């Protein structure tokens, strides 16, 4: 049951706990428990953010642990932290196939864009024009 749950090293877990500290919970689980729609919302949040916090309301301590294991096995995410009614979960975003084929974040559909000219002073613009025209 735990074969698809990623394992975190203690150093990685510590870094993720530190990164999760300022986060607010994005999903709340209460009376109805873990419904398919709640599981889908957790999955969407993990795809968008990688690291999320969940808040549990009115769920007993033993049931929280079982709920955490169920979420981690269903969504292939790792438990980072479980303190009281807060759960912190992490799942690495899958690499985009288009990003692997085209470097620098470009895809086949998006053409390369030109850099915008940087703002410069009058003196810098005059020096640039002089250098371009070859007057030295």
Secondary structure, 3 states (H helix, E strand, C coil): CCCCCCCCCHHHHHHHHHHHCCCCCCEEECCCCCCHHHHHHHHHHHHHHCEEEEEECCCCHHHHHHHHHHHHHHHCCEEEEEECCEEEEECCCCCCHHHHHCHHHCCCCCCCCCCCCCCCCHHHHHHHHHHHHCCC
